[in-house]
Amino acid sequence: MSLNELLDAVFRWAHLIAGIMWIGNSMLFNWLDRNLEKQAGLGKLSQGKIFMVHSGAFYDVEKKLLAPGELPETLHWFKWQNLTTWLTGISLLVVVYYMNGASFLVDASVHDVGPTIAITLSICSLFTAWILYDLLWRTLGETRPRLSNAISVAILFGAMFAFAHVFSGRAAYIQTGVMIGTIMTGNVWMVIVPSQHALIEATRSGKEQDPALSIRAKQRSIHNNYLTFPLLFIMISNHVPAATSHHLNWLILIVVMIGGAGVRHFMNVRYLGAGKELATAAWLAPAVAMGALGIVGFMAISRIDPKPKYGIDHVVTFARVQEIVGTRCLRCHSLHPSDDVFTAPPVGVMLDTPDQIRVMAPRIKYRAYDLANMPFNNKTQITDIERAELAAWVDDGALLK
C-alpha cells in the first residue's frame, strides 16, 4: 500500500465517523427543538422540556436560558464533530483530487485546464462561496430572508453548473460537497459558536443575553439542517457514475438536492411542538413526493442521450476487442498496472485474459459505451468508434472468436 492509499483510507474512515456524529447530533437537536413541551411550573426562562427513554432509563431534558450568574460548573459543547468532519474532508480533497497531478480533478474532455489552475480555482471557490453567503445573510438576510434564500439557491446552482464545466464529473460533485461543507462549518465556527460564547460570557458576568445572537445562530443552524441530506448524497456520489459521468450531471445534482432538501423540510414541519404532530399523511405524502421528484428526475435526466450512438456495420471479432482492451484498458485493469496513479487494478477488475474480458463484458459496455466514463478521464484516448465496437461485440454475444 502506498502512502497516498493509506492517507486516503485513514481520512475517509475518520471523515465518515465524524460526519455521522456531526449530522446525528444536528438532527437530534433539531428534533428536540421541535418537540419541547411547555409544562406548568417551568420558569420564565424555560423554552420547554421533554422526557425521552433510552439505554434502560429516562432522560429529562429542558431547554432554557440562564439567569445572570447561574452558569453551571460543567458545560458540554457539540462542535468538534463538525470541525473534524470538515478537516478530514479537506484532507481527502487534497489527497485524492490535488495530489497525483490532480488527475481526478481534471478531465480534458470536460475542460482542458492545467492542474495548477484547477487546484487554484477549487481553493478560491471555497473561500468565495463562504464570503458571499455570509455577507448576504449578515445584510439582506436580516430583513429579507426569503429573497436571501432565493439568491443563495441561485448562487449554489450556478456554482454547481460552473464546476461541472471545469472539473471532472466526480470532482464537480465533490467540489460542490466541500463548498457546502465549508459554508456549514463557517456557520458553526463564525456564527453559532461565537453566539454561544457571548451567551456564556453574559451569563457568567451577570448581564442580560442578547436575543439577536440566538436568533442568528438558530437561522444558520436551520440552513445547515436543510443541507444535510443533499450533502450526504454527494458524499456517496463517487459510487453513482450514472450521475457524475452524465453530460447533464449538474442538472441531476440540482434535482436530487431539491428532492433531498424537500424531504428534510417535511420531516421538519412534521412536529408542531408540545408533543403534537401533523397527521401522518399531511407530512409523509409530500415528503415521499419530494423524494420521488429526486429519484424520477435522476432517472429521467440520466436517460437523456448526450450524443448519437455510433453505429457499427461490421462484425467485431474478439481479436479486435483484445486490441482495444490492450491499448485502452490494461494500463489500469491488469494484474500489474503501468498507470502512474493506479498501482493496483481499480475495484479489482483485471482484463488480462479472454475469460476475464468475457466475464466483465456487460460492465465494459456500461462503463465504456453507455456512461462513456472509462477509461478514467480518457487517459488512454479511446475513440468513439472503439467504444461502439466494444458495445457491438457485447450485444452480439461477447463471443471469444
GUVO-866032 format. One record per residue (C-alpha): y, x, z; residue number from 1; residue in three letters. Coordinates in nm, 4 decimals. Each point is the difference from the previous one (the first is absolute). Layout:
N
Y, X, Z, NUM, ALA
...
This chain:
401
0.0000, 0.0000, 0.0000, 1, MET
0.3412, 0.1357, -0.0974, 2, SER
0.3017, -0.0009, 0.2332, 3, LEU
0.1606, -0.2697, -0.2143, 4, ASN
-0.3053, -0.2262, 0.0348, 5, GLU
-0.0134, 0.0591, 0.3753, 6, LEU
0.3680, -0.0879, 0.0455, 7, LEU
-0.0467, -0.3075, -0.2173, 8, ASP
-0.2895, -0.1231, 0.2163, 9, ALA
0.1697, 0.0751, 0.3335, 10, VAL
0.3360, -0.1551, -0.0875, 11, PHE
-0.1634, -0.3015, -0.1672, 12, ARG
-0.2137, -0.0708, 0.3064, 13, TRP
0.2938, 0.0409, 0.2389, 14, ALA
0.2174, -0.2156, -0.2267, 15, HIS
-0.2548, -0.2801, 0.0047, 16, LEU
-0.0410, 0.0092, 0.3799, 17, ILE
0.3745, 0.0121, 0.0688, 18, ALA
0.0667, -0.2743, -0.2560, 19, GLY
-0.2515, -0.2326, 0.1641, 20, ILE
0.1619, 0.0606, 0.3393, 21, MET
0.3563, -0.0457, -0.1273, 22, TRP
-0.0558, -0.3116, -0.2084, 23, ILE
-0.2317, -0.1460, 0.2643, 24, GLY
0.2676, 0.0413, 0.2670, 25, ASN
0.2647, -0.1446, -0.2314, 26, SER
-0.2042, -0.3098, -0.0761, 27, MET
-0.0899, -0.0496, 0.3663, 28, LEU
0.3597, 0.0112, 0.1204, 29, PHE
0.1152, -0.2321, -0.2790, 30, ASN
-0.2756, -0.2400, 0.1016, 31, TRP
0.1094, 0.0221, 0.3638, 32, LEU
0.3626, -0.0778, -0.0899, 33, ASP
-0.1080, -0.3140, -0.1839, 34, ARG
-0.2253, -0.1263, 0.2773, 35, ASN
0.2084, 0.0549, 0.3142, 36, LEU
0.0261, -0.3074, 0.2166, 37, GLU
0.3068, -0.1007, 0.1982, 38, LYS
-0.1496, -0.0948, 0.3348, 39, GLN
0.1535, -0.1546, 0.3078, 40, ALA
0.1000, 0.2495, 0.2626, 41, GLY
0.0800, 0.2857, -0.2359, 42, LEU
0.3228, 0.1890, 0.0611, 43, GLY
0.3074, -0.0390, -0.2205, 44, LYS
-0.0695, 0.3373, -0.1632, 45, LEU
-0.3518, -0.1008, -0.0991, 46, SER
-0.0712, -0.0703, -0.3662, 47, GLN
-0.3424, -0.1471, 0.0749, 48, GLY
-0.3482, 0.1004, 0.1042, 49, LYS
-0.3554, -0.0394, -0.1171, 50, ILE
-0.3517, 0.0233, 0.1410, 51, PHE
-0.2705, 0.1762, -0.2032, 52, MET
-0.3644, 0.0814, 0.0602, 53, VAL
-0.1624, 0.3241, -0.1086, 54, HIS
-0.2380, 0.2649, 0.1352, 55, SER
-0.1410, -0.2316, 0.2648, 56, GLY
0.3290, -0.0874, 0.1700, 57, ALA
0.3340, -0.1777, -0.0455, 58, PHE
0.3333, 0.1512, -0.1054, 59, TYR
0.3232, -0.1534, 0.1289, 60, ASP
0.2745, 0.1197, -0.2389, 61, VAL
0.3690, -0.0822, 0.0355, 62, GLU
0.2831, 0.1035, -0.2306, 63, LYS
0.3377, 0.0267, 0.1674, 64, LYS
0.3182, 0.1951, 0.0400, 65, LEU
0.0531, 0.1849, 0.3255, 66, LEU
0.2894, -0.0380, 0.2348, 67, ALA
0.2228, 0.3087, 0.0312, 68, PRO
-0.1720, 0.2624, 0.2103, 69, GLY
-0.3475, -0.1564, -0.0196, 70, GLU
-0.1583, 0.2578, -0.2303, 71, LEU
-0.3658, 0.0543, 0.0977, 72, PRO
-0.1303, 0.3460, 0.0799, 73, GLU
-0.2635, -0.0080, -0.2763, 74, THR
0.0886, -0.1313, -0.3466, 75, LEU
-0.2370, 0.0122, -0.2983, 76, HIS
0.1258, 0.0617, -0.3519, 77, TRP
-0.1604, -0.0828, -0.3350, 78, PHE
0.1566, 0.2398, -0.2462, 79, LYS
-0.2209, 0.3045, -0.0528, 80, TRP
-0.2546, -0.1881, -0.2103, 81, GLN
0.2700, -0.0634, -0.2600, 82, ASN
0.1162, 0.3610, -0.0066, 83, LEU
-0.3568, 0.1287, -0.0277, 84, THR
-0.0722, -0.2387, -0.2868, 85, THR
0.3095, 0.1120, -0.1886, 86, TRP
-0.0511, 0.3730, 0.0618, 87, LEU
-0.3637, -0.0093, -0.1103, 88, THR
0.1009, -0.2078, -0.3033, 89, GLY
0.2639, 0.2555, -0.0984, 90, ILE
-0.2564, 0.2761, 0.0549, 91, SER
-0.2406, -0.1767, -0.2349, 92, LEU
0.2764, -0.0375, -0.2578, 93, LEU
0.0541, 0.3751, 0.0102, 94, VAL
-0.3690, 0.0982, 0.0027, 95, VAL
-0.1183, -0.2438, -0.2666, 96, VAL
0.3031, -0.0514, -0.2240, 97, TYR
0.2260, 0.3047, 0.0388, 98, TYR
-0.2580, 0.2784, 0.0182, 99, MET
-0.2249, 0.1142, -0.2874, 100, ASN
0.2916, -0.0023, -0.2400, 101, GLY
0.0733, -0.3676, 0.0716, 102, ALA
-0.2955, -0.0893, -0.2225, 103, SER
-0.0474, -0.3385, 0.1700, 104, PHE
0.3742, -0.0742, -0.0059, 105, LEU
0.0694, 0.0683, -0.3672, 106, VAL
-0.1581, -0.1660, -0.3017, 107, ASP
0.1307, 0.1186, -0.3360, 108, ALA
-0.1104, -0.3253, -0.1643, 109, SER
0.2385, -0.1878, 0.2318, 110, VAL
0.2924, 0.2429, 0.0024, 111, HIS
0.0056, 0.3663, -0.0907, 112, ASP
0.1765, 0.1277, 0.3109, 113, VAL
-0.0640, 0.3376, 0.1598, 114, GLY
-0.1515, 0.0361, 0.3490, 115, PRO
0.3213, 0.1288, 0.1605, 116, THR
0.2110, -0.2855, -0.1335, 117, ILE
-0.2657, -0.2574, 0.0906, 118, ALA
-0.0264, 0.1245, 0.3593, 119, ILE
0.3796, 0.0105, 0.0321, 120, THR
0.0275, -0.3583, -0.1253, 121, LEU
-0.2738, -0.1066, 0.2403, 122, SER
0.1720, 0.1531, 0.3031, 123, ILE
0.3507, -0.1146, -0.0919, 124, CYS
-0.1130, -0.3578, -0.0586, 125, SER
-0.1243, -0.0231, 0.3591, 126, LEU
0.3324, 0.1044, 0.1512, 127, PHE
0.1981, -0.2125, -0.2474, 128, THR
-0.2074, -0.3105, 0.0732, 129, ALA
0.0563, 0.0245, 0.3759, 130, TRP
0.3740, 0.0687, -0.0349, 131, ILE
0.0552, -0.2961, -0.2352, 132, LEU
-0.2118, -0.2366, 0.2077, 133, TYR
0.1552, 0.0973, 0.3343, 134, ASP
0.3547, -0.0109, -0.1362, 135, LEU
-0.0609, -0.3440, -0.1497, 136, LEU
-0.1328, -0.1460, 0.3249, 137, TRP
0.2650, 0.1598, 0.2213, 138, ARG
0.2745, -0.1557, -0.2134, 139, THR
-0.0854, -0.3041, -0.2091, 140, LEU
-0.3192, -0.0702, 0.1931, 141, GLY
0.1951, -0.0782, 0.3172, 142, GLU
0.1730, -0.3014, -0.1565, 143, THR
-0.2007, -0.0940, -0.3111, 144, ARG
-0.3665, 0.0694, 0.0670, 145, PRO
-0.1335, -0.2152, -0.2853, 146, ARG
0.2062, 0.1829, -0.2604, 147, LEU
-0.1028, 0.3300, 0.1571, 148, SER
-0.3644, -0.1054, -0.0236, 149, ASN
0.0412, -0.0743, -0.3706, 150, ALA
0.1703, 0.3331, -0.0641, 151, ILE
-0.2650, 0.1881, 0.1993, 152, SER
-0.2829, -0.1612, -0.1970, 153, VAL
0.1765, 0.0717, -0.3311, 154, ALA
0.0445, 0.3670, 0.0930, 155, ILE
-0.3643, 0.0236, 0.1104, 156, LEU
-0.1326, -0.1513, -0.3235, 157, PHE
0.2359, 0.2159, -0.2060, 158, GLY
-0.1263, 0.3121, 0.1768, 159, ALA
-0.3600, -0.1019, -0.0679, 160, MET
0.0781, -0.0438, -0.3706, 161, PHE
0.1683, 0.3415, -0.0117, 162, ALA
-0.2880, 0.1733, 0.1814, 163, PHE
-0.2510, -0.1510, -0.2457, 164, ALA
0.1936, 0.1529, -0.2907, 165, HIS
0.0379, 0.3466, 0.1513, 166, VAL
-0.3161, 0.0727, 0.2011, 167, PHE
-0.3694, -0.0489, -0.0643, 168, SER
-0.1312, -0.3492, 0.0728, 169, GLY
-0.1602, 0.0781, 0.3341, 170, ARG
0.2962, 0.2177, 0.1009, 171, ALA
0.2422, -0.2838, -0.0796, 172, ALA
-0.1824, -0.2232, 0.2472, 173, TYR
-0.0183, 0.2673, 0.2687, 174, ILE
0.3671, 0.0912, -0.0520, 175, GLN
0.0864, -0.3672, 0.0536, 176, THR
-0.2133, -0.0045, 0.3152, 177, GLY
0.1594, 0.3153, 0.1403, 178, VAL
0.3449, -0.1436, -0.0762, 179, MET
-0.0840, -0.3227, 0.1853, 180, ILE
-0.1526, 0.1999, 0.2851, 181, GLY
0.3137, 0.2153, 0.0201, 182, THR
0.2206, -0.3085, 0.0245, 183, ILE
-0.2258, -0.1484, 0.2679, 184, MET
0.0036, 0.3282, 0.1937, 185, THR
0.3781, 0.0200, -0.0359, 186, GLY
0.0206, -0.3494, 0.1469, 187, ASN
-0.2048, 0.1099, 0.3000, 188, VAL
0.1753, 0.3294, 0.0746, 189, TRP
0.3538, -0.0725, -0.1207, 190, MET
0.0401, -0.3591, 0.1188, 191, VAL
-0.2778, -0.1345, 0.2228, 192, ILE
-0.0537, 0.3026, 0.2267, 193, VAL
0.3760, 0.0693, 0.0444, 194, PRO
0.0539, -0.3641, 0.0982, 195, SER
-0.2788, 0.0322, 0.2549, 196, GLN
0.1568, 0.3195, 0.1364, 197, HIS
0.3324, -0.1827, 0.0323, 198, ALA
-0.1749, -0.2899, 0.1746, 199, LEU
-0.1663, 0.2365, 0.2467, 200, ILE
0.3179, 0.1965, 0.0640, 201, GLU
0.2020, -0.3180, 0.0623, 202, ALA
-0.2633, -0.1245, 0.2445, 203, THR
-0.0199, 0.3354, 0.1759, 204, ARG
0.3787, 0.0318, 0.0374, 205, SER
0.0503, -0.3586, 0.1163, 206, GLY
0.1784, -0.1242, -0.3151, 207, LYS
-0.0498, -0.3151, -0.2025, 208, GLU
-0.2171, 0.0416, -0.3077, 209, GLN
0.1532, -0.0388, -0.3472, 210, ASP
-0.1879, -0.2911, -0.1669, 211, PRO
0.1136, 0.1163, -0.3461, 212, ALA
-0.2256, 0.3045, 0.0275, 213, LEU
-0.3022, -0.2158, 0.0767, 214, SER
0.0799, -0.2332, -0.2900, 215, ILE
0.0292, 0.2903, -0.2439, 216, ARG
-0.3217, 0.1577, 0.1261, 217, ALA
-0.1868, -0.3304, -0.0332, 218, LYS
0.1330, -0.0427, -0.3540, 219, GLN
-0.1363, 0.3387, -0.1061, 220, ARG
-0.3283, -0.0707, 0.1782, 221, SER
-0.0392, -0.3165, -0.2073, 222, ILE
0.0645, 0.2000, -0.3179, 223, HIS
-0.2792, 0.2362, 0.0987, 224, ASN
-0.2249, -0.2962, 0.0752, 225, ASN
0.0338, -0.1403, -0.3527, 226, TYR
-0.0657, 0.3371, -0.1606, 227, LEU
-0.3315, 0.0646, 0.1774, 228, THR
-0.2367, -0.1911, -0.2326, 229, PHE
0.1472, 0.1441, -0.3235, 230, PRO
-0.0079, 0.3490, 0.1532, 231, LEU
-0.3666, -0.0369, 0.0929, 232, LEU
-0.0829, -0.0894, -0.3614, 233, PHE
0.1812, 0.3092, -0.1221, 234, ILE
-0.1985, 0.2131, 0.2469, 235, MET
-0.3238, -0.1032, -0.1746, 236, ILE
0.1439, -0.0132, -0.3532, 237, SER
-0.1622, 0.3273, -0.1079, 238, ASN
-0.3271, -0.1929, 0.0133, 239, HIS
0.1379, -0.2694, -0.2348, 240, VAL
0.0452, 0.1754, -0.3369, 241, PRO
0.0276, -0.3356, -0.1778, 242, ALA
0.3413, -0.0248, 0.1694, 243, ALA
0.1255, 0.3580, 0.0115, 244, THR
-0.1109, 0.0935, -0.3539, 245, SER
0.1265, -0.3114, -0.1752, 246, HIS
0.3075, 0.0302, -0.2214, 247, HIS
0.1547, -0.2842, 0.2041, 248, LEU
-0.0994, 0.1516, 0.3352, 249, ASN
0.3498, -0.0569, 0.1372, 250, TRP
-0.0222, -0.3733, -0.0756, 251, LEU
-0.3439, -0.0239, 0.1609, 252, ILE
0.1393, 0.1633, 0.3140, 253, LEU
0.2952, -0.2411, 0.0078, 254, ILE
-0.2304, -0.3022, -0.0193, 255, VAL
-0.2333, 0.1382, 0.2679, 256, VAL
0.2957, 0.0804, 0.2264, 257, MET
0.1417, -0.3514, -0.0367, 258, ILE
-0.3401, -0.1478, 0.0783, 259, GLY
-0.0586, 0.2299, 0.2981, 260, GLY
0.3453, -0.0567, 0.1504, 261, ALA
-0.0416, -0.3738, -0.0607, 262, GLY
-0.3274, -0.0086, 0.1911, 263, VAL
0.1686, 0.1871, 0.2854, 264, ARG
0.2896, -0.2474, -0.0003, 265, HIS
-0.2175, -0.3056, 0.0474, 266, PHE
-0.2020, 0.1787, 0.2669, 267, MET
0.3327, 0.0630, 0.1765, 268, ASN
0.1346, -0.3556, -0.0212, 269, VAL
-0.3333, -0.1368, 0.1203, 270, ARG
0.1139, 0.0436, 0.3611, 271, TYR
0.2767, -0.2243, 0.1296, 272, LEU
0.0228, 0.1566, 0.3441, 273, GLY
-0.0928, -0.1385, 0.3410, 274, ALA
-0.3656, 0.0035, -0.1004, 275, GLY
0.0543, -0.2455, -0.2878, 276, LYS
-0.1083, 0.0512, -0.3610, 277, GLU
0.0490, -0.1645, -0.3354, 278, LEU
-0.2852, -0.2166, -0.1189, 279, ALA
-0.2617, 0.2255, -0.1571, 280, THR
0.0503, -0.1428, -0.3498, 281, ALA
0.3777, 0.0442, 0.0286, 282, ALA
-0.0229, 0.3778, 0.0195, 283, TRP
-0.3466, 0.0878, -0.1291, 284, LEU
0.0327, -0.1784, -0.3344, 285, ALA
0.3216, 0.1799, -0.1053, 286, PRO
-0.1361, 0.3294, 0.1357, 287, ALA
-0.3107, -0.0402, -0.2166, 288, VAL
0.2233, -0.0937, -0.2937, 289, ALA
0.2027, 0.3212, 0.0428, 290, MET
-0.3185, 0.2042, 0.0211, 291, GLY
-0.1292, -0.1729, -0.3124, 292, ALA
0.3273, 0.0801, -0.1751, 293, LEU
-0.0543, 0.3686, 0.0658, 294, GLY
-0.3665, -0.0038, -0.1021, 295, ILE
0.0370, -0.2187, -0.3102, 296, VAL
0.3137, 0.1869, -0.1044, 297, GLY
-0.1858, 0.3283, 0.0360, 298, PHE
-0.2914, -0.1255, -0.2107, 299, MET
0.2211, -0.1532, -0.2677, 300, ALA
0.2299, 0.2983, -0.0428, 301, ILE
-0.2824, 0.2536, 0.0076, 302, SER
-0.1583, -0.1803, -0.2971, 303, ARG
0.3053, 0.0501, -0.2184, 304, ILE
-0.1120, 0.2559, -0.2570, 305, ASP
0.2487, 0.2894, -0.0224, 306, PRO
-0.0766, 0.0723, -0.3648, 307, LYS
-0.2404, -0.0984, -0.2774, 308, PRO
-0.3488, 0.1354, 0.0502, 309, LYS
-0.1004, 0.2439, -0.2711, 310, TYR
-0.2890, -0.1358, -0.2021, 311, GLY
-0.2877, 0.2289, -0.0920, 312, ILE
-0.1711, -0.0735, -0.3323, 313, ASP
-0.2681, 0.2675, 0.0253, 314, HIS
-0.3047, 0.0536, 0.2177, 315, VAL
0.0721, 0.2301, 0.2939, 316, VAL
-0.2953, 0.2261, 0.0694, 317, THR
-0.0854, 0.1460, 0.3378, 318, PHE
0.0701, 0.3450, -0.1416, 319, ALA
0.3587, -0.1107, -0.0605, 320, ARG
0.0198, -0.1439, 0.3528, 321, VAL
-0.1235, 0.3294, 0.1455, 322, GLN
0.2644, 0.1826, -0.2008, 323, GLU
0.2773, -0.2220, 0.1384, 324, ILE
-0.1319, 0.0173, 0.3562, 325, VAL
-0.0422, 0.3766, -0.0192, 326, GLY
0.3542, 0.0503, -0.1294, 327, THR
0.1861, -0.2611, 0.2049, 328, ARG
-0.2019, -0.0747, 0.3141, 329, CYS
-0.2138, 0.2951, 0.1145, 330, LEU
0.3028, 0.1956, 0.1127, 331, ARG
-0.0130, -0.2153, 0.3154, 332, CYS
-0.3219, -0.2018, -0.0107, 333, HIS
-0.2604, 0.2737, 0.0108, 334, SER
-0.2057, 0.1768, 0.2622, 335, LEU
0.2403, 0.2951, -0.0198, 336, HIS
0.3434, -0.1295, -0.1106, 337, PRO
0.2368, 0.2406, -0.1733, 338, SER
0.3088, -0.2060, 0.0867, 339, ASP
0.2724, 0.1652, 0.2091, 340, ASP
0.0336, -0.3026, 0.2310, 341, VAL
-0.3436, -0.1586, 0.0232, 342, PHE
-0.2364, 0.2651, 0.1354, 343, THR
-0.2717, -0.2636, 0.0498, 344, ALA
-0.0825, -0.2924, -0.2317, 345, PRO
0.2302, -0.2949, 0.0921, 346, PRO
-0.1890, -0.2730, 0.1914, 347, VAL
-0.3185, 0.1929, -0.0753, 348, GLY
-0.0122, -0.1005, -0.3681, 349, VAL
-0.1690, 0.2644, -0.2174, 350, MET
-0.0518, -0.0259, -0.3762, 351, LEU
-0.1954, 0.3184, -0.0692, 352, ASP
-0.3200, -0.1603, -0.1297, 353, THR
-0.0765, -0.2833, -0.2455, 354, PRO
-0.1501, -0.2128, 0.2765, 355, ASP
0.3114, 0.0413, 0.2153, 356, GLN
0.2195, -0.1067, -0.2925, 357, ILE
-0.2193, -0.3038, -0.0765, 358, ARG
-0.0046, -0.1170, 0.3628, 359, VAL
0.3792, 0.0247, 0.0216, 360, MET
0.0557, -0.1598, -0.3442, 361, ALA
0.1570, -0.3287, 0.1244, 362, PRO
0.2278, 0.1952, 0.2336, 363, ARG
0.0960, 0.2406, -0.2781, 364, ILE
0.1086, -0.2895, -0.2192, 365, LYS
0.1898, -0.1693, 0.2837, 366, TYR
0.1957, 0.3091, 0.1026, 367, ARG
0.0451, 0.1715, -0.3383, 368, ALA
0.0541, -0.3060, -0.2195, 369, TYR
0.0804, -0.3173, 0.1970, 370, ASP
0.2285, 0.1642, 0.2573, 371, LEU
0.0648, 0.3140, -0.2049, 372, ALA
0.0699, 0.1922, 0.3215, 373, ASN
-0.2673, 0.2633, -0.0469, 374, MET
0.0073, 0.2916, -0.0550, 375, PRO
0.2341, 0.0355, 0.2970, 376, PHE
0.3583, -0.0062, -0.1292, 377, ASN
-0.1646, 0.0754, -0.3388, 378, ASN
-0.0118, 0.3698, 0.0868, 379, LYS
-0.2528, 0.0606, -0.2784, 380, THR
0.1977, -0.1916, -0.2651, 381, GLN
-0.2617, -0.2554, -0.0978, 382, ILE
0.1058, -0.2042, -0.3025, 383, THR
0.0023, -0.3772, -0.0418, 384, ASP
-0.2670, 0.0285, -0.2679, 385, ILE
-0.2243, 0.1950, 0.2372, 386, GLU
0.0470, -0.2660, 0.2681, 387, ARG
-0.0981, -0.2677, -0.2507, 388, ALA
-0.3042, 0.1986, -0.1116, 389, GLU
-0.1260, 0.0186, 0.3575, 390, LEU
0.0496, -0.3766, 0.0375, 391, ALA
-0.1789, -0.0721, -0.3276, 392, ALA
-0.2980, 0.2144, 0.1065, 393, TRP
-0.0245, -0.1904, 0.3290, 394, VAL
0.0295, -0.3388, -0.1721, 395, ASP
-0.2792, 0.1006, -0.2414, 396, ASP
-0.2391, 0.0535, 0.2902, 397, GLY
0.0823, 0.3551, 0.1160, 398, ALA
-0.2983, 0.1416, -0.1882, 399, LEU
-0.0958, 0.3677, 0.0327, 400, LEU
-0.0282, 0.0532, -0.3759, 401, LYS
